[in-house]
Amino acid sequence: MIQAEISIYPMATRTTSASFYIAKAIESIKKIDNLRYEINAMGTILESDNMDVINLAAKQMMETVHNLGIARVEVIIKIDSRRDKHVKMEEKLESIKKQMS
């Protein structure tokens, strides 16, 4: 299972708010097969058992922001690829919560 955290930063927008562009980027990946995602305050977690799907989603998100008229987009991706177990996002969180008192 592969989880990737992606953060999209549109550069040189008219305001300091990026939420419009990020919302459109996330909407653009809703129909990708074999992809789950979860939004958080600092980025979006992508999940798939196929790295090509993760790459497709990242590219689609970036291209969506470019297509909205943004000439420069910074993208940060952090990837966790695990082959010994099939662990979903929710299971990773539960494991952490069990360790907390």
C-alpha positions as CSV (number, residue, x, y, z in Angstrom):
1,M,0.0,0.0,0.0
2,I,1.2,3.5,-0.8
3,Q,0.3,6.7,1.0
4,A,1.5,10.0,-0.2
5,E,1.1,13.4,1.3
6,I,0.8,16.1,-1.3
7,S,0.8,19.8,-0.7
8,I,0.1,22.2,-3.6
9,Y,1.3,25.8,-3.5
10,P,0.0,28.2,-6.2
11,M,2.5,31.0,-6.6
12,A,1.8,34.6,-7.4
13,T,-2.0,34.5,-6.9
14,R,-3.9,37.8,-6.4
15,T,-4.5,37.1,-2.7
16,T,-2.7,35.2,0.0
17,S,-5.5,32.6,0.1
18,A,-5.0,29.4,-1.9
19,S,-8.1,27.5,-0.9
20,F,-9.9,28.0,-4.3
21,Y,-7.0,26.5,-6.2
22,I,-6.5,23.6,-3.8
23,A,-10.3,22.8,-3.8
24,K,-10.2,22.6,-7.6
25,A,-7.1,20.5,-7.5
26,I,-8.8,18.0,-5.1
27,E,-12.0,18.0,-7.2
28,S,-9.9,17.0,-10.2
29,I,-8.9,13.6,-8.7
30,K,-12.3,12.5,-7.4
31,K,-12.9,10.1,-10.3
32,I,-9.5,8.5,-10.5
33,D,-9.9,4.7,-10.1
34,N,-8.0,2.9,-7.3
35,L,-7.4,6.2,-5.4
36,R,-8.5,7.2,-2.0
37,Y,-7.7,10.6,-0.5
38,E,-8.2,12.5,2.8
39,I,-7.9,16.3,3.1
40,N,-6.1,17.8,6.1
41,A,-5.2,21.4,7.0
42,M,-1.7,21.1,5.5
43,G,-2.2,18.9,2.5
44,T,-3.9,15.9,1.1
45,I,-3.2,12.2,1.7
46,L,-3.4,10.1,-1.4
47,E,-3.7,6.3,-1.1
48,S,-3.4,3.5,-3.7
49,D,-1.7,0.2,-4.2
50,N,-0.3,1.6,-7.5
51,M,2.4,4.3,-7.7
52,D,1.3,5.2,-11.2
53,V,-2.1,6.2,-9.7
54,I,-0.4,8.4,-7.1
55,N,1.7,10.0,-9.9
56,L,-1.4,10.5,-12.1
57,A,-3.2,12.3,-9.2
58,A,-0.2,14.5,-8.4
59,K,0.1,15.5,-12.1
60,Q,-3.6,16.1,-12.4
61,M,-3.7,18.3,-9.3
62,M,-0.7,20.4,-10.6
63,E,-2.1,20.7,-14.1
64,T,-5.5,21.8,-12.8
65,V,-3.9,24.7,-10.9
66,H,-1.9,25.7,-14.0
67,N,-5.0,25.5,-16.1
68,L,-6.6,28.0,-13.7
69,G,-4.1,30.6,-14.9
70,I,-1.3,30.0,-12.3
71,A,2.1,30.0,-14.1
72,R,4.0,28.6,-11.2
73,V,3.0,25.8,-8.9
74,E,5.1,24.3,-6.1
75,V,4.3,20.7,-5.2
76,I,5.7,18.8,-2.3
77,I,5.1,15.1,-2.1
78,K,6.1,12.7,0.7
79,I,5.7,9.0,0.0
80,D,5.3,6.0,2.3
81,S,5.4,2.7,0.3
82,R,4.9,-0.5,2.4
83,R,5.0,-4.0,1.0
84,D,5.1,-6.1,4.1
85,K,1.5,-5.3,5.1
86,H,-1.6,-3.8,3.5
87,V,-2.2,-0.9,5.9
88,K,-4.8,1.8,5.2
89,M,-4.7,5.4,6.3
90,E,-7.3,4.8,9.1
91,E,-5.3,1.8,10.4
92,K,-2.1,3.9,10.7
93,L,-4.0,6.5,12.8
94,E,-5.5,3.8,15.0
95,S,-2.1,2.3,15.7
96,I,-0.8,5.7,16.8
97,K,-3.9,6.4,19.0
98,K,-3.4,3.0,20.7
99,Q,0.1,4.1,21.7
100,M,-1.1,7.4,23.3
101,S,-2.2,7.4,26.9
